[in-house]
Amino acid sequence: PDVKGELKLTGPVVANIFLGKIKLWSDPAIAKLNPGMKLPDLAIQVLHRNEGKGSNYILSDYLAKVSPQFLAAAGRGESPKWPIGMSFQRSQDLVSKLRSTPGAIGYTELNLALSSGIRMTSIKNAEGEFVKPSAQSIAAAASASGNKMSNDFRVSLTDASGKESYPISSFTWVYVPAAAKDPERGRAVASYLKWIYSSGQKIAQEQGYANLPEDVLEKVLAKSATIH
């Protein structure tokens, strides 16, 4: 509260915050990244999701890439071994606590962050640029990583290359059987996916999600057409 300007952080600093090694907002590691900002001697209150969450995997995947200490202590996965902080079942509850707690830090989906009006930090990406989360910077990460995607669409978008890429980004996946037990249901699912990856993209963008890159859309449309 009462701090003006946009905060800048790096991956290793974020890792040390979530490991409990950086305890105050006035810590020299944070102050060095924000020389024009008057940071208070305020305790950092760490908020995270509880076990088994996809957002845990995305954040821990990124932090494990930029911090060997985080990988060793907390690990990469849906249930990292968070050494500190309060855990929340729902993103909405985490955001509510974030808004009401001076000095709190947490993570959530971009669309929820935007609709909640919470302040977001710029993160230093792989190219050394400080980038704020936005549909455009997430799309940039997707475009930079899309060509590394395997035939089953597995790819990590975290710490992506490109000056405009936001480093804590991810696709959202849909799991569907290739052959439905009920042919009518299979046709309905295929039709629904065709809509998602065409006109549905506009609705997704209006809700704060990034559009998929064109080359990824082509692959997904071709794959979804094989569902029956």
C-alpha positions in Angstrom: 0.0 0.0 0.0 1.0 3.6 -0.6 3.9 2.6 -2.9 3.8 4.4 -6.2 5.2 3.0 -9.5 5.4 -0.5 -11.0 7.3 -3.1 -9.2 10.0 -5.1 -11.0 11.2 -8.6 -9.9 13.4 -11.3 -11.3 12.8 -15.1 -11.2 15.5 -15.8 -8.6 14.1 -13.0 -6.4 10.5 -14.4 -6.7 12.0 -17.9 -5.9 13.6 -16.5 -2.7 10.4 -14.8 -1.7 8.5 -18.1 -2.0 11.3 -20.0 -0.2 11.1 -17.5 2.7 14.7 -16.2 2.2 13.5 -12.7 1.3 11.2 -11.6 4.1 10.8 -7.8 3.8 9.8 -5.6 0.8 12.8 -3.4 1.6 15.2 -6.3 1.1 18.3 -5.1 -0.9 17.6 -7.6 -3.6 14.2 -6.0 -4.3 15.5 -2.4 -3.8 18.3 -3.0 -6.3 15.7 -3.8 -9.0 13.5 -0.8 -8.1 15.9 2.1 -7.4 13.3 4.9 -7.8 10.8 3.3 -5.5 10.6 3.9 -1.8 9.9 0.4 -0.4 8.7 -0.1 3.2 10.1 -2.3 5.9 6.9 -4.4 5.5 6.8 -8.2 6.0 6.1 -10.1 2.8 3.0 -12.3 3.3 3.3 -15.2 0.9 0.0 -16.7 -0.5 -0.1 -19.8 -2.6 -2.6 -22.5 -3.9 -3.0 -25.8 -2.1 -1.9 -29.1 -3.4 -2.8 -30.4 -6.9 -3.3 -27.1 -8.8 -2.2 -26.4 -12.3 -1.2 -22.9 -11.4 1.3 -24.4 -8.9 2.8 -26.3 -11.7 3.2 -23.3 -14.0 4.8 -21.1 -11.3 7.1 -23.9 -10.0 8.1 -24.9 -13.5 9.3 -21.4 -14.1 11.0 -21.0 -10.7 12.7 -24.4 -11.1 14.2 -23.2 -14.4 15.7 -20.0 -12.9 16.5 -21.1 -9.4 18.4 -24.4 -8.6 17.7 -23.7 -5.0 13.9 -23.6 -5.6 14.1 -26.8 -7.6 16.0 -28.6 -4.8 13.9 -27.2 -1.9 10.3 -27.0 -3.3 10.4 -28.9 -6.5 8.5 -28.7 -9.8 4.9 -30.0 -9.8 1.3 -29.5 -8.9 2.1 -29.8 -5.2 5.4 -28.0 -4.5 6.8 -28.2 -1.0 6.1 -24.6 -0.1 8.2 -23.9 3.1 6.1 -20.8 4.0 2.8 -19.1 3.3 -0.9 -19.6 3.5 -2.6 -22.0 1.0 -5.9 -21.6 -0.7 -8.2 -24.0 -2.5 -9.7 -21.4 -4.9 -8.0 -18.7 -6.9 -10.8 -16.3 -5.9 -10.1 -16.8 -2.2 -6.4 -16.2 -2.7 -7.1 -13.0 -4.6 -9.5 -11.8 -1.9 -6.9 -12.4 0.8 -4.3 -10.7 -1.4 -6.4 -7.5 -1.7 -7.1 -7.4 2.1 -3.5 -8.1 3.3 -0.8 -5.4 3.3 2.4 -6.7 1.9 0.9 -9.9 0.4 2.1 -11.6 -2.8 0.4 -14.3 -4.7 -0.3 -15.6 -8.2 -3.4 -16.2 -10.2 -4.8 -16.3 -13.8 -4.5 -13.1 -15.8 -8.2 -12.7 -16.4 -9.0 -12.9 -12.6 -6.1 -10.5 -11.8 -7.4 -8.0 -14.3 -11.0 -8.2 -13.1 -10.0 -8.0 -9.5 -7.9 -4.8 -10.0 -4.8 -6.2 -8.2 -1.4 -4.7 -8.9 0.9 -6.9 -11.0 4.7 -6.9 -11.1 6.9 -6.9 -14.2 9.1 -10.0 -14.4 12.5 -10.1 -16.1 12.4 -12.5 -19.0 15.0 -14.7 -20.7 16.1 -11.8 -22.9 16.6 -9.5 -19.9 13.5 -7.4 -20.4 11.0 -6.6 -17.6 7.6 -7.6 -19.0 4.1 -7.2 -17.4 1.5 -9.9 -17.9 -0.9 -9.2 -20.7 -2.7 -11.1 -23.4 -0.1 -9.8 -25.8 3.0 -10.8 -23.7 1.5 -14.3 -23.1 0.8 -14.7 -26.8 4.4 -13.7 -27.5 5.6 -16.5 -25.2 3.2 -18.9 -26.9 4.5 -17.9 -30.4 8.1 -18.2 -29.2 7.6 -21.7 -27.9 5.0 -23.1 -30.3 7.5 -24.5 -32.7 9.0 -26.7 -29.8 5.6 -28.3 -29.3 5.4 -32.1 -29.7 2.6 -33.9 -31.6 0.7 -34.4 -28.4 0.9 -30.6 -27.7 3.2 -30.9 -24.7 5.3 -27.8 -24.3 6.4 -25.5 -21.5 6.0 -21.8 -22.2 7.8 -20.6 -19.1 11.0 -18.6 -19.4 10.3 -18.3 -23.2 12.7 -16.6 -25.6 11.7 -13.2 -27.1 11.9 -9.7 -25.8 8.1 -9.3 -25.5 7.5 -12.7 -23.8 6.0 -12.8 -20.3 8.0 -15.6 -18.5 5.3 -17.2 -16.4 2.9 -18.3 -19.2 1.1 -21.6 -20.1 -1.3 -23.1 -22.5 -4.5 -24.5 -21.1 -5.2 -28.1 -22.3 -8.4 -30.0 -23.0 -8.3 -33.8 -22.6 -10.8 -35.7 -24.8 -10.8 -39.4 -25.9 -9.9 -39.9 -29.6 -12.9 -42.2 -30.0 -16.1 -41.7 -28.0 -18.2 -44.6 -26.9 -21.2 -42.7 -28.1 -20.7 -41.6 -31.7 -23.2 -38.7 -31.4 -21.3 -37.4 -28.3 -18.1 -37.7 -30.3 -19.4 -35.6 -33.1 -20.7 -33.0 -30.7 -17.3 -32.8 -29.0 -15.6 -32.4 -32.4 -18.0 -29.7 -33.4 -17.5 -27.9 -30.1 -13.7 -28.0 -30.4 -14.0 -26.6 -34.0 -15.9 -23.7 -32.6 -13.4 -23.1 -29.7 -10.5 -22.9 -32.1 -12.3 -20.6 -34.6 -14.9 -18.0 -33.5 -14.5 -19.0 -29.8 -11.0 -17.4 -29.9 -12.5 -14.0 -29.9 -14.6 -14.7 -26.8 -11.5 -16.1 -25.0 -9.7 -12.9 -25.8 -12.6 -10.8 -24.4 -12.3 -12.8 -21.2 -8.6 -11.9 -20.8 -7.0 -15.0 -22.4 -4.5 -14.8 -25.2 -5.4 -16.1 -28.7 -3.5 -19.2 -29.8 -0.8 -18.6 -32.4 -1.9 -19.4 -35.9 0.5 -22.3 -36.4 -0.7 -23.9 -33.1 -4.4 -23.3 -34.1 -3.8 -25.2 -37.4 -2.3 -28.2 -35.5 -5.1 -28.2 -32.9 -7.8 -27.9 -35.5 -6.4 -30.8 -37.5 -6.1 -33.0 -34.5 -9.6 -32.2 -33.2 -11.0 -33.1 -36.6 -9.8 -36.7 -36.0 -12.1 -37.1 -33.0 -15.1 -39.4 -33.6 
